[in-house]
Amino acid sequence: MSAGLTFYNTLARAKQPFEPLDPKHVRMYVCGPTVYDFAHIGNARPVIVFDVLFRLLQARYPRVTYARNITDVDDKIMDAAKASGEPIDAITRRTTDAYHADMAAVGALPPTIEPRATAHIAEMVRMIERLIAKGFAYAADGHVLFNVPQFKDYGRLSGRNRDEMIAGARVEVAPYKHDPADFVLWKPSTSEQPGWESPWGRGRPGWHIECSAMGERHLGVTFDIHGGGQDLVFPHHENEIAQSICAHDGAPLAGYWLHNGWLMVEGEKMSKSLGNFITVRDLLQKERGEAIRLAMLMTHYRQPIDWTAAGLAHARQTLDRLYQALRQVGDAADEPAEPPAAFAAAVGDDLNTPRALTELHALAGEAKKATAPADRRRLKAELKAAGGLLGLLGGDPEAWFKGEADDGEAAVIERLIAERTAARQRRDFTAADRIRDELKRRGIAIEDAAGRTTWRRTVS
């Protein structure tokens, strides 16, 4: 996989060749969850997108450090604790564990580093002190605020002018602000709220300073890639850039800024009030995580995605076909391989997963027709390598098709297949056809190939 990579850089508003700061060590930061509730499918999209990027970088470079933070101090967490009566640390621990389980279920690798905001308060305080010393921040009424007019490039990432940004952000109007656009770096805490001692009194960090401090601590002043959802471009990433550049004498925070598009549900914005709010945990009760993952990858990551029941069913059907191809070459010997060049080029071209999936389907079609042992070995290896780069086809094909059947049902199906095989051997084709029809009524398709009979759930 030696071909170059290109990514759409939000900051440049163009696709650019990827040139890491250190070709021996690529560093990437992606904004992680605020842990106060179960992750919804909108939260899952950046996890899946940047997991593919993580896999791609690992395939191209000798070392990749992927940091994805946990925000475990936030007003939303405090609100959840107040509403439920559950201690804050219990909420963050429980929801972090749920997040890990749900993201693993959709095939996401764990990040290299997962910094927690509460473990990096000292780094945040030091960065705020630097900003004050350099004239980019000021203390007022127990708060510390970033002085936006002092940073002349503010708005470059989002492409908005200052008045548009103030109107769009619904900024808090406070008498202690020097300018309406100024944002909070530190705020006071009451005795009932989480807080830490600081030069400005007992308080807690603002959201934006957390990622800047954690990124610097684990990846350095400037790193290669910063990623997240499109909703974070402004104000979160805009503010990260401002405070980091000003704290570090003009050094950029990241070379490339990648953002995934919005997610809708059945053509509408997802919200609890509309009754279309879907958590990953609820979805996993009905569908396999691999199908959820594929449904996300069928749309290019920068495009908006309309999450539909039909789209998820289509993803499941697609996986049935891909696993069927893998099953047909399953008896071929395993051998290492890289994905085919056309597939690798698609993924390397700004993570063009729809085009990569077209190449994967072509591979599957070849696998279904292959008869020569060398071709079967090659196609099996290439299917697994290509699928692996997308986080797909890592399971056993037999387990995929039989996974929904409990032990008792699977035993009945295997018994019926054995009876059909015996009927065919004694040339009682009427009985064999009757058993096939019985299996079909049960939603089971059988296929005879290479001297054996396999079964799978039918594609609905």
The 8 nearest C-alpha neighbors of each residue, nearest first, counted from 0:
[[1, 2, 59, 343, 337, 58, 340, 338],
 [0, 2, 3, 59, 343, 4, 340, 58],
 [3, 1, 0, 4, 344, 347, 343, 340],
 [4, 2, 1, 5, 347, 16, 17, 344],
 [3, 5, 347, 17, 16, 348, 2, 6],
 [4, 6, 16, 348, 15, 17, 349, 14],
 [7, 5, 349, 14, 15, 8, 16, 17],
 [6, 8, 14, 13, 15, 9, 349, 257],
 [7, 9, 256, 255, 11, 10, 13, 12],
 [10, 8, 12, 256, 11, 257, 7, 156],
 [9, 11, 156, 8, 12, 256, 155, 255],
 [12, 10, 13, 8, 9, 14, 7, 156],
 [13, 11, 9, 10, 8, 7, 14, 156],
 [14, 12, 11, 7, 8, 15, 9, 10],
 [13, 15, 7, 6, 8, 5, 16, 12],
 [14, 16, 5, 6, 7, 13, 17, 8],
 [17, 15, 5, 4, 18, 6, 14, 3],
 [18, 16, 5, 4, 15, 19, 6, 3],
 [17, 19, 16, 20, 22, 4, 223, 21],
 [20, 18, 21, 22, 223, 25, 17, 24],
 [19, 21, 223, 22, 18, 222, 25, 24],
 [20, 22, 19, 23, 24, 25, 18, 223],
 [23, 21, 19, 24, 20, 25, 60, 18],
 [24, 22, 21, 61, 62, 60, 25, 63],
 [23, 25, 62, 21, 63, 22, 26, 61],
 [24, 26, 63, 19, 64, 62, 21, 223],
 [27, 25, 64, 223, 222, 63, 65, 218],
 [28, 26, 224, 65, 225, 223, 66, 64],
 [27, 29, 66, 225, 67, 65, 226, 224],
 [30, 28, 226, 67, 227, 225, 31, 66],
 [31, 29, 227, 67, 68, 28, 226, 32],
 [30, 32, 68, 67, 69, 29, 33, 70],
 [33, 31, 69, 34, 70, 30, 68, 42],
 [32, 34, 70, 35, 71, 69, 31, 73],
 [35, 33, 91, 94, 32, 95, 71, 36],
 [34, 36, 76, 91, 33, 94, 90, 79],
 [37, 35, 94, 34, 38, 90, 33, 79],
 [36, 38, 94, 39, 278, 98, 97, 280],
 [39, 37, 278, 42, 279, 98, 36, 40],
 [278, 40, 38, 279, 42, 41, 277, 37],
 [41, 39, 43, 42, 279, 278, 277, 44],
 [40, 42, 43, 39, 44, 262, 261, 45],
 [43, 41, 40, 39, 44, 38, 45, 46],
 [42, 44, 40, 46, 41, 45, 47, 39],
 [43, 45, 47, 46, 41, 42, 48, 40],
 [46, 44, 48, 47, 43, 49, 228, 227],
 [45, 47, 43, 44, 49, 48, 50, 107],
 [46, 48, 50, 44, 45, 49, 43, 107],
 [49, 47, 45, 51, 50, 46, 44, 300],
 [48, 50, 52, 51, 46, 47, 45, 53],
 [49, 51, 53, 47, 52, 48, 107, 46],
 [52, 50, 54, 49, 53, 48, 389, 55],
 [51, 53, 49, 55, 50, 54, 56, 48],
 [52, 54, 50, 56, 51, 55, 49, 57],
 [55, 53, 57, 51, 52, 56, 388, 50],
 [56, 54, 52, 58, 57, 53, 51, 388],
 [57, 55, 59, 53, 58, 54, 60, 52],
 [56, 58, 54, 55, 59, 60, 63, 53],
 [57, 59, 55, 56, 60, 54, 0, 61],
 [60, 58, 56, 57, 0, 55, 1, 61],
 [59, 61, 57, 62, 56, 58, 23, 22],
 [60, 62, 23, 24, 57, 63, 59, 58],
 [63, 61, 24, 60, 23, 25, 64, 57],
 [62, 64, 25, 24, 26, 57, 65, 56],
 [65, 63, 26, 111, 27, 25, 66, 62],
 [64, 66, 27, 111, 110, 28, 26, 112],
 [67, 65, 112, 28, 113, 110, 111, 27],
 [68, 66, 29, 113, 31, 30, 28, 110],
 [67, 69, 31, 114, 113, 115, 30, 70],
 [68, 70, 115, 31, 32, 71, 114, 33],
 [71, 69, 33, 116, 72, 32, 115, 68],
 [70, 72, 34, 69, 116, 91, 33, 73],
 [73, 71, 70, 117, 76, 116, 74, 193],
 [72, 74, 76, 75, 71, 77, 70, 206],
 [73, 75, 77, 76, 78, 72, 79, 192],
 [76, 74, 78, 73, 77, 79, 35, 33],
 [75, 77, 35, 79, 73, 74, 78, 80],
 [76, 78, 74, 80, 75, 79, 81, 73],
 [79, 77, 75, 81, 76, 80, 74, 82],
 [80, 78, 76, 82, 77, 81, 83, 75],
 [81, 79, 77, 85, 83, 84, 78, 82],
 [80, 82, 78, 84, 79, 83, 77, 85],
 [81, 83, 79, 80, 84, 78, 85, 77],
 [84, 82, 80, 85, 81, 79, 78, 86],
 [83, 85, 80, 81, 82, 86, 79, 87],
 [84, 86, 80, 83, 87, 90, 89, 81],
 [87, 85, 89, 88, 80, 90, 84, 81],
 [86, 88, 90, 89, 80, 91, 85, 77],
 [87, 89, 91, 90, 86, 92, 71, 93],
 [90, 88, 92, 86, 87, 91, 93, 85],
 [91, 89, 87, 93, 88, 92, 94, 35],
 [90, 92, 88, 94, 34, 93, 89, 95],
 [91, 93, 89, 95, 90, 94, 88, 96],
 [94, 92, 96, 90, 95, 91, 89, 97],
 [93, 95, 97, 91, 96, 34, 92, 36],
 [96, 94, 98, 92, 97, 93, 91, 34],
 [95, 97, 99, 93, 94, 98, 92, 100],
 [98, 96, 94, 100, 95, 99, 101, 93],
 [97, 99, 95, 101, 96, 100, 94, 102],
 [100, 98, 96, 102, 97, 101, 103, 95],
 [101, 99, 97, 103, 98, 102, 104, 96],
 [102, 100, 104, 98, 103, 99, 97, 280],
 [101, 103, 105, 104, 99, 107, 100, 98],
 [104, 102, 106, 107, 100, 105, 101, 99],
 [103, 105, 101, 288, 102, 106, 100, 107],
 [106, 104, 288, 102, 103, 289, 292, 107],
 [105, 107, 103, 104, 390, 108, 289, 102],
 [108, 106, 103, 102, 50, 105, 47, 109],
 [107, 109, 110, 106, 50, 103, 102, 53],
 [108, 110, 107, 111, 103, 99, 112, 113],
 [111, 109, 65, 112, 66, 67, 108, 113],
 [110, 112, 65, 64, 66, 109, 113, 67],
 [113, 111, 66, 110, 114, 65, 67, 64],
 [112, 114, 68, 67, 66, 110, 115, 69],
 [115, 113, 68, 112, 69, 116, 213, 67],
 [116, 114, 69, 118, 117, 68, 70, 113],
 [115, 117, 70, 119, 118, 71, 209, 69],
 [118, 116, 119, 115, 120, 71, 72, 70],
 [117, 119, 116, 115, 120, 114, 121, 122],
 [120, 118, 122, 116, 121, 117, 123, 213],
 [119, 121, 123, 122, 117, 118, 124, 116],
 [120, 122, 124, 123, 119, 125, 118, 126],
 [123, 121, 125, 119, 120, 124, 212, 126],
 [124, 122, 120, 126, 212, 121, 125, 127],
 [123, 125, 127, 121, 126, 122, 128, 120],
 [126, 124, 128, 122, 123, 127, 121, 129],
 [125, 127, 129, 123, 128, 124, 122, 130],
 [128, 126, 130, 124, 129, 125, 123, 131],
 [127, 129, 125, 131, 126, 130, 132, 124],
 [130, 128, 132, 126, 127, 131, 246, 133],
 [129, 131, 127, 135, 133, 136, 246, 128],
 [130, 132, 136, 134, 128, 133, 129, 137],
 [131, 133, 129, 130, 134, 128, 135, 136],
 [134, 132, 130, 131, 135, 129, 246, 136],
 [133, 135, 131, 132, 136, 130, 137, 149],
 [136, 134, 130, 146, 133, 131, 145, 149],
 [137, 135, 145, 131, 146, 130, 144, 134],
 [136, 138, 143, 144, 131, 139, 145, 135],
 [139, 137, 143, 142, 144, 141, 140, 136],
 [140, 138, 142, 141, 175, 143, 137, 176],
 [139, 141, 142, 175, 138, 143, 187, 199],
 [142, 140, 139, 187, 199, 186, 200, 138],
 [143, 141, 186, 139, 185, 140, 138, 187],
 [142, 144, 138, 185, 184, 137, 183, 139],
 [145, 143, 183, 184, 182, 136, 137, 181],
 [144, 146, 136, 181, 182, 147, 135, 183],
 [145, 147, 136, 181, 135, 149, 148, 144],
 [146, 148, 181, 149, 150, 145, 180, 153],
 [149, 147, 150, 146, 151, 178, 153, 181],
 [148, 150, 147, 146, 151, 135, 134, 145],
 [151, 149, 148, 147, 152, 153, 241, 245],
 [150, 152, 153, 149, 148, 147, 154, 241],
 [153, 151, 150, 155, 154, 241, 156, 149],
 [154, 152, 151, 155, 150, 241, 147, 237],
 [155, 153, 159, 157, 158, 156, 152, 160],
 [154, 156, 158, 157, 153, 152, 10, 159],
 [157, 155, 10, 154, 158, 237, 9, 232],
 [156, 158, 159, 154, 155, 232, 233, 237],
 [159, 157, 155, 154, 156, 160, 10, 153],
 [160, 158, 154, 157, 163, 164, 161, 155],
 [161, 159, 163, 162, 154, 164, 158, 153],
 [160, 162, 164, 163, 165, 159, 154, 153],
 [163, 161, 165, 164, 160, 166, 159, 167],
 [164, 162, 166, 160, 161, 165, 167, 159],
 [163, 165, 167, 161, 162, 166, 168, 159],
 [164, 166, 162, 168, 163, 167, 180, 170],
 [167, 165, 163, 164, 168, 169, 162, 170],
 [168, 166, 164, 165, 169, 163, 170, 162],
 [167, 169, 170, 165, 166, 164, 234, 233],
 [170, 168, 167, 166, 165, 171, 164, 172],
 [171, 169, 168, 165, 172, 180, 179, 166],
 [170, 172, 173, 169, 179, 180, 182, 168],
 [171, 173, 170, 179, 174, 176, 169, 175],
 [172, 174, 175, 176, 171, 179, 177, 170],
 [173, 175, 176, 172, 177, 140, 139, 179],
 [174, 176, 173, 139, 140, 177, 142, 172],
 [177, 175, 178, 174, 173, 179, 181, 144],
 [176, 178, 175, 179, 181, 146, 174, 180],
 [177, 179, 176, 180, 181, 146, 147, 148],
 [178, 180, 181, 172, 176, 177, 170, 165],
 [181, 179, 178, 165, 147, 182, 170, 161],
 [182, 180, 147, 146, 145, 178, 179, 144],
 [183, 181, 144, 145, 180, 184, 146, 147],
 [182, 184, 144, 205, 185, 143, 145, 186],
 [183, 185, 205, 144, 143, 204, 208, 145],
 [186, 184, 204, 143, 205, 142, 183, 203],
 [185, 187, 142, 202, 203, 204, 141, 143],
 [188, 186, 202, 141, 201, 142, 203, 189],
 [189, 187, 202, 192, 194, 201, 203, 190],
 [190, 188, 192, 191, 187, 202, 194, 193],
 [189, 191, 192, 188, 193, 194, 201, 202],
 [192, 190, 189, 193, 188, 194, 77, 81],
 [191, 193, 189, 188, 190, 194, 77, 202],
 [194, 192, 188, 191, 203, 195, 202, 72],
 [193, 195, 202, 203, 188, 201, 192, 196],
 [196, 194, 201, 202, 203, 197, 193, 120],
 [195, 197, 201, 200, 202, 194, 198, 199],
 [196, 198, 200, 199, 201, 195, 124, 202],
 [197, 199, 200, 196, 201, 124, 128, 141],
 [200, 198, 197, 141, 201, 142, 138, 143],
 [199, 201, 197, 198, 196, 202, 141, 187],
 [202, 200, 196, 195, 194, 197, 187, 188],
 [201, 203, 187, 188, 194, 195, 186, 200],
 [202, 204, 194, 186, 185, 195, 187, 188],
 [205, 203, 185, 184, 186, 206, 208, 209],
 [204, 206, 184, 185, 183, 207, 208, 186],
 [205, 207, 209, 208, 204, 73, 184, 210],
 [206, 208, 209, 205, 235, 239, 210, 238],
 [209, 207, 211, 210, 206, 184, 205, 212],
 [210, 208, 212, 207, 211, 206, 116, 213],
 [209, 211, 213, 212, 208, 214, 207, 239],
 [212, 210, 214, 208, 209, 213, 239, 243],
 [213, 211, 215, 123, 209, 210, 214, 122],
 [212, 214, 216, 210, 215, 211, 209, 217],
 [215, 213, 211, 218, 212, 216, 217, 210],
 [216, 214, 219, 220, 212, 213, 218, 217],
 [215, 217, 213, 214, 219, 218, 212, 122],
 [216, 218, 214, 215, 219, 213, 66, 112],
 [219, 217, 215, 214, 222, 216, 26, 220],
 [220, 218, 215, 221, 217, 216, 222, 214],
 [219, 221, 215, 252, 222, 218, 250, 247],
 [222, 220, 252, 253, 219, 251, 250, 223],
 [221, 223, 253, 26, 218, 224, 219, 252],
 [222, 224, 254, 253, 26, 27, 19, 255],
 [225, 223, 27, 255, 253, 256, 254, 222],
 [224, 226, 28, 256, 29, 27, 253, 255],
 [227, 225, 29, 257, 258, 256, 28, 224],
 [226, 228, 258, 29, 30, 45, 231, 259],
 [227, 229, 259, 258, 230, 231, 45, 260],
 [228, 230, 258, 231, 260, 259, 232, 261],
 [229, 231, 228, 232, 233, 261, 227, 260],
 [232, 230, 235, 229, 233, 228, 236, 234],
 [233, 231, 236, 229, 230, 157, 234, 235],
 [234, 232, 235, 231, 237, 236, 157, 230],
 [233, 235, 237, 238, 236, 232, 231, 168],
 [236, 234, 231, 233, 238, 237, 207, 232],
 [237, 235, 239, 232, 238, 231, 234, 233],
 [236, 238, 234, 240, 233, 235, 239, 156],
 [237, 239, 241, 235, 236, 240, 234, 242],
 [240, 238, 236, 242, 241, 237, 211, 207],
 [239, 241, 243, 237, 238, 242, 244, 252],
 [242, 240, 238, 239, 244, 243, 245, 237],
 [241, 243, 245, 239, 244, 240, 246, 238],
 [244, 242, 246, 240, 245, 241, 239, 252],
 [245, 243, 249, 247, 250, 246, 241, 251],
 [244, 246, 242, 247, 243, 248, 249, 241],
 [245, 247, 243, 130, 244, 129, 248, 242],
 [248, 246, 244, 245, 250, 249, 243, 220],
 [249, 247, 245, 250, 246, 244, 243, 133],
 [248, 250, 244, 247, 245, 251, 246, 243],
 [251, 249, 244, 247, 248, 252, 221, 220],
 [252, 250, 244, 253, 221, 249, 254, 243],
 [251, 253, 221, 243, 240, 220, 244, 222],
 [254, 252, 222, 223, 221, 224, 251, 255],
 [253, 255, 223, 224, 222, 256, 252, 251],
 [256, 254, 224, 8, 253, 223, 225, 257],
 [255, 257, 225, 8, 9, 226, 224, 10],
 [258, 256, 226, 8, 9, 225, 255, 7],
 [259, 257, 228, 229, 227, 226, 260, 301],
 [258, 260, 301, 228, 300, 229, 45, 227],
 [261, 259, 301, 303, 302, 229, 300, 228],
 [260, 262, 303, 304, 229, 263, 259, 302],
 [263, 261, 304, 303, 41, 305, 260, 306],
 [262, 264, 305, 268, 267, 266, 306, 269],
 [265, 263, 306, 267, 266, 305, 269, 307],
 [264, 266, 307, 267, 306, 305, 263, 308],
 [265, 267, 264, 263, 305, 268, 306, 307],
 [268, 266, 264, 263, 265, 269, 305, 275],
 [267, 269, 263, 264, 270, 266, 262, 275],
 [270, 268, 276, 275, 264, 263, 267, 271],
 [271, 269, 276, 272, 273, 275, 268, 274],
 [270, 272, 276, 274, 273, 275, 269, 277],
 [271, 273, 270, 274, 275, 276, 269, 268],
 [274, 272, 271, 270, 275, 269, 276, 268],
 [273, 275, 271, 272, 276, 270, 269, 277],
 [276, 274, 273, 269, 270, 277, 271, 264],
 [275, 277, 271, 270, 269, 274, 278, 39],
 [278, 276, 39, 275, 40, 279, 281, 282],
 [39, 279, 277, 280, 281, 38, 40, 282],
 [278, 280, 282, 39, 40, 281, 38, 283],
 [281, 279, 283, 278, 282, 101, 284, 37],
 [282, 280, 278, 284, 283, 279, 277, 285],
 [281, 283, 279, 284, 280, 285, 286, 278],
 [284, 282, 286, 280, 285, 281, 287, 279],
 [283, 285, 282, 281, 286, 280, 287, 279],
 [286, 284, 283, 282, 287, 281, 280, 288],
 [287, 285, 283, 284, 282, 288, 290, 291],
 [288, 286, 289, 290, 283, 291, 285, 105],
 [287, 289, 105, 291, 104, 290, 292, 283],
 [290, 288, 292, 291, 287, 105, 293, 106],
 [289, 291, 293, 315, 292, 288, 314, 287],
 [292, 290, 288, 294, 289, 293, 295, 311],
 [291, 293, 289, 295, 290, 294, 105, 288],
 [292, 294, 296, 290, 295, 291, 314, 289],
 [293, 295, 291, 314, 292, 297, 311, 296],
 [296, 294, 292, 293, 297, 298, 291, 44],
 [297, 295, 293, 298, 294, 352, 292, 299],
 [296, 298, 353, 294, 295, 293, 352, 299],
 [299, 297, 296, 353, 300, 295, 304, 302],
 [300, 298, 302, 301, 351, 352, 353, 297],
 [299, 301, 259, 302, 298, 260, 48, 296],
 [302, 300, 259, 260, 299, 258, 303, 261],
 [301, 303, 260, 299, 300, 304, 298, 259],
 [304, 302, 260, 261, 262, 301, 305, 263],
 [303, 305, 262, 306, 263, 302, 261, 298],
 [304, 306, 263, 264, 266, 262, 265, 307],
 [305, 307, 264, 265, 263, 304, 310, 262],
 [308, 306, 265, 310, 309, 264, 305, 311],
 [307, 309, 311, 310, 312, 306, 265, 313],
 [310, 308, 312, 307, 311, 313, 306, 314],
 [311, 309, 313, 307, 312, 308, 314, 294],
 [310, 312, 314, 308, 313, 309, 294, 315],
 [313, 311, 309, 315, 314, 310, 308, 316],
 [314, 312, 310, 316, 311, 315, 317, 309],
 [315, 313, 317, 311, 294, 312, 316, 290],
 [314, 316, 312, 290, 318, 317, 313, 319],
 [317, 315, 319, 313, 318, 314, 458, 312],
 [318, 316, 314, 320, 319, 315, 313, 321],
 [317, 319, 321, 315, 320, 316, 322, 314],
 [318, 320, 316, 322, 317, 321, 323, 315],
 [319, 321, 323, 317, 318, 322, 324, 316],
 [322, 320, 318, 324, 323, 319, 363, 317],
 [321, 323, 325, 319, 324, 396, 320, 318],
 [322, 324, 326, 320, 321, 325, 319, 327],
 [325, 323, 327, 321, 363, 322, 367, 326],
 [324, 326, 322, 323, 327, 328, 329, 321],
 [325, 327, 329, 323, 324, 328, 396, 322],
 [328, 326, 324, 325, 329, 367, 323, 366],
 [329, 327, 326, 325, 330, 331, 375, 379],
 [330, 328, 326, 331, 327, 325, 379, 332],
 [329, 331, 328, 332, 327, 326, 333, 375],
 [332, 330, 376, 329, 328, 375, 333, 372],
 [331, 333, 376, 334, 330, 329, 379, 375],
 [334, 332, 331, 380, 376, 335, 379, 377],
 [333, 335, 380, 332, 336, 376, 377, 379],
 [336, 334, 380, 333, 337, 384, 381, 377],
 [337, 335, 380, 381, 384, 334, 338, 377],
 [336, 338, 384, 381, 339, 0, 335, 385],
 [337, 339, 385, 384, 381, 343, 342, 340],
 [340, 338, 342, 341, 343, 337, 381, 385],
 [339, 341, 343, 342, 344, 338, 0, 337],
 [342, 340, 344, 343, 339, 345, 358, 355],
 [341, 343, 355, 345, 339, 344, 340, 358],
 [344, 342, 340, 346, 345, 341, 347, 338],
 [343, 345, 347, 341, 342, 346, 340, 348],
 [346, 344, 355, 342, 348, 351, 347, 343],
 [347, 345, 350, 351, 343, 348, 344, 352],
 [346, 348, 4, 344, 345, 350, 349, 343],
 [349, 347, 345, 5, 346, 350, 351, 4],
 [348, 350, 6, 5, 351, 347, 7, 346],
 [351, 349, 346, 348, 352, 347, 345, 52],
 [352, 350, 346, 345, 349, 354, 353, 348],
 [351, 353, 355, 354, 350, 296, 346, 356],
 [354, 352, 356, 297, 355, 351, 298, 299],
 [355, 353, 357, 356, 352, 351, 345, 358],
 [354, 356, 352, 342, 358, 345, 357, 353],
 [357, 355, 359, 353, 358, 354, 352, 360],
 [358, 356, 354, 360, 355, 359, 361, 353],
 [357, 359, 361, 355, 356, 360, 342, 362],
 [360, 358, 356, 362, 361, 357, 355, 363],
 [359, 361, 363, 357, 362, 358, 356, 364],
 [362, 360, 358, 364, 359, 363, 357, 365],
 [361, 363, 359, 365, 360, 364, 366, 358],
 [364, 362, 366, 360, 324, 365, 361, 321],
 [363, 365, 361, 367, 362, 366, 360, 368],
 [366, 364, 362, 368, 363, 367, 369, 361],
 [367, 365, 363, 369, 368, 364, 378, 324],
 [366, 368, 364, 324, 365, 369, 363, 327],
 [369, 367, 365, 366, 370, 364, 363, 327],
 [370, 368, 366, 375, 367, 365, 371, 374],
 [369, 371, 372, 368, 375, 374, 366, 373],
 [370, 372, 374, 373, 369, 375, 376, 368],
 [373, 371, 375, 374, 376, 370, 331, 369],
 [374, 372, 376, 375, 371, 377, 378, 370],
 [375, 373, 377, 371, 372, 376, 378, 369],
 [374, 376, 372, 378, 373, 377, 328, 369],
 [377, 375, 331, 373, 379, 374, 378, 332],
 [378, 376, 374, 380, 375, 379, 381, 373],
 [377, 379, 381, 375, 380, 376, 366, 382],
 [378, 380, 382, 376, 377, 381, 328, 375],
 [379, 381, 377, 383, 378, 336, 382, 334],
 [380, 382, 384, 378, 338, 383, 379, 336],
 [383, 381, 379, 385, 380, 384, 378, 386],
 [382, 384, 386, 380, 381, 385, 387, 379],
 [385, 383, 381, 387, 338, 386, 382, 337],
 [386, 384, 338, 382, 388, 387, 383, 381],
 [385, 387, 391, 383, 392, 389, 388, 384],
 [386, 388, 390, 384, 389, 385, 391, 383],
 [387, 389, 385, 386, 390, 54, 55, 384],
 [390, 388, 387, 386, 391, 51, 385, 54],
 [389, 391, 387, 388, 106, 386, 51, 392],
 [392, 390, 386, 387, 389, 393, 289, 388],
 [393, 391, 386, 394, 383, 387, 322, 390],
 [392, 394, 391, 387, 395, 383, 390, 386],
 [395, 393, 392, 396, 399, 398, 391, 397],
 [394, 396, 398, 397, 399, 393, 392, 326],
 [397, 395, 399, 398, 322, 326, 394, 400],
 [398, 396, 399, 400, 395, 401, 326, 402],
 [397, 399, 402, 401, 395, 396, 400, 394],
 [400, 398, 396, 402, 397, 401, 395, 394],
 [399, 401, 455, 397, 398, 402, 456, 396],
 [402, 400, 398, 404, 403, 399, 397, 455],
 [401, 403, 398, 399, 404, 400, 405, 397],
 [404, 402, 401, 405, 400, 399, 456, 398],
 [403, 405, 401, 402, 409, 408, 406, 407],
 [404, 406, 408, 407, 409, 403, 402, 401],
 [405, 407, 409, 408, 410, 404, 411, 401],
 [408, 406, 410, 409, 405, 411, 404, 412],
 [407, 409, 411, 410, 405, 406, 404, 412],
 [408, 410, 412, 406, 411, 407, 404, 405],
 [409, 411, 413, 407, 408, 412, 414, 406],
 [412, 410, 414, 408, 409, 413, 415, 407],
 [413, 411, 409, 415, 414, 410, 416, 408],
 [412, 414, 416, 410, 415, 411, 409, 417],
 [415, 413, 417, 411, 412, 416, 410, 418],
 [414, 416, 418, 412, 417, 413, 419, 411],
 [417, 415, 419, 413, 418, 414, 420, 412],
 [416, 418, 420, 414, 415, 419, 413, 421],
 [419, 417, 415, 421, 416, 420, 422, 414],
 [418, 420, 431, 422, 416, 421, 417, 434],
 [419, 421, 417, 423, 422, 418, 416, 424],
 [420, 422, 424, 418, 419, 423, 417, 425],
 [423, 421, 419, 427, 425, 420, 424, 431],
 [424, 422, 426, 420, 425, 421, 427, 428],
 [423, 425, 421, 426, 422, 420, 427, 419],
 [424, 426, 422, 423, 427, 421, 428, 420],
 [427, 425, 423, 424, 428, 422, 421, 431],
 [428, 426, 422, 429, 425, 423, 430, 431],
 [427, 429, 431, 430, 426, 423, 432, 422],
 [430, 428, 432, 431, 427, 433, 422, 426],
 [429, 431, 433, 428, 432, 427, 422, 434],
 [432, 430, 419, 428, 434, 429, 433, 422],
 [431, 433, 435, 429, 434, 430, 428, 436],
 [432, 434, 430, 436, 431, 435, 429, 437],
 [435, 433, 437, 431, 436, 432, 419, 438],
 [434, 436, 432, 438, 437, 433, 439, 431],
 [435, 437, 439, 433, 434, 438, 432, 440],
 [438, 436, 434, 440, 439, 435, 433, 441],
 [437, 439, 441, 435, 443, 440, 436, 434],
 [438, 440, 436, 443, 442, 441, 437, 444],
 [441, 439, 437, 442, 438, 436, 443, 435],
 [440, 442, 438, 439, 443, 437, 436, 456],
 [443, 441, 439, 440, 457, 456, 438, 444],
 [444, 442, 456, 439, 438, 457, 441, 455],
 [445, 443, 455, 454, 457, 439, 456, 442],
 [446, 444, 454, 453, 443, 452, 455, 447],
 [445, 447, 453, 452, 454, 448, 444, 451],
 [446, 448, 452, 451, 453, 445, 450, 449],
 [449, 447, 450, 451, 446, 452, 453, 327],
 [448, 450, 451, 447, 452, 327, 330, 446],
 [449, 451, 448, 447, 452, 453, 446, 420],
 [452, 450, 448, 449, 447, 453, 446, 420],
 [451, 453, 447, 446, 448, 445, 454, 450],
 [454, 452, 446, 445, 447, 451, 455, 448],
 [455, 453, 445, 444, 446, 443, 452, 456],
 [456, 454, 400, 444, 443, 457, 401, 445],
 [455, 457, 443, 442, 400, 444, 458, 454],
 [456, 458, 443, 442, 444, 459, 455, 439],
 [459, 457, 316, 456, 319, 315, 442, 320],
 [458, 457, 316, 312, 456, 442, 313, 315]]
